[in-house]
Every structure is written in structure tokens, then in C-alpha cells.
Amino acid sequence: YLICFEDEQAHDPRIVGQKFYALAKAARRGFAVPQAFAISTAAHRYFLAHHRWPDGLLADVLSEAVRLDLSKGVSIRSSTTREDLEKQSFAGQYRSFLQVVNKDDLMTHIEACWQCVASETVQSYLDARNLSDLKGKAQLMAVVIQKMVDAIAAGIAFGRNPMKPARKEIVIE
């Protein structure tokens, strides 16, 4: 259920979600991406079907989080199969948690990520984007656990100006 950047499954967004797929691709191309691992969509599928974690998964997640230095903080981020696409970003619709430093919060926040795919906010987004074919269907989510870094600066790049999407211009903040 756990996938690292160098694993073959990291190439498949159906398994790791779009966000982890993009992070793995950037890491493989030499960009300085903080260490991370993904909890696969298969784990989410299991959680939906059985209302519990797969046997041994929590221990494996905790072990990997400790390797990332959990005591200094990790981020927990959604990585669905349908987000970060050209015509449907789902920006701000799913959950992310920063500076998670203990086992209990780790588990609680991973479950919160899994559960947010069925939130009213996400359902409203689907309505607004005329994606009714997805409404009511369980979207699968991978979860990214990533080492926190002490950043001096941060930014974002948009492939299209979010304030004027008709223009073909890139915006970097």
C-alpha cells in the first residue's frame, strides 16, 4: 500500500493520485522535492469497503513517517486521481495538514483526507463544473506523507492566469 518516488507504481496516477505522480516525476528529473511516500488508492478502496485500515498499514505508515522525521513534522496531503488536471484542478477542495508530529494525528488526518472526497464542498464543485457523472461516486484518493522543510520562501506557478483564464499567460508568485 506504500509507494515511494522510485517505485514503478509512482508512474501511475490511478494508484498514487495526480499530486504524488507529479512529485515523483519532478524528483526523478532532479528537482529538489522533499522526501515523501504515498498511501495508495488501494488502501482507500479497502477503507471504504471495510471501514477500517488494511492490516499492518498503520504500522507501516508510522515506520515510514518516523524515517521522514515525524517528530519534526510531516505534511499530509490529498492526491486524488481526478485533481490537478487541465480542466478540473479541484484546488482547495480536499484536505491538507501541515506540521503533523505524532501517531494519533497522523492517523486522524489520513482518515480526514480519505473522507473529504465525499464532502459537500467537493459535491458542490462537481455540480459547478458539470461533472455530474462523478457525483455520488466514490473517488479514490491516495494520500501523500511528505517531510516538512524550513522554507525561506515559497511560491506557486500557474500554467494559465487564474484571474484571466482566457489569456495564454503563465503566472508565478
Secondary structure, DSSP 8 states (H G I E B T S, - for coil): -EEETTSGGGG-HHHHHHHHHHHHHHHHTT-----EEEE-HHHHHHHHHHSS--TTHHHHHHHHHHHTTGGG-EEEEEEESSSS-SS---TTTS-EEEEE-SHHHHHHHHHHHHHGGGSHHHHHHHHHTT-TTTTTS---EEEEEEE----S----EESS-SSSTTS---EE-
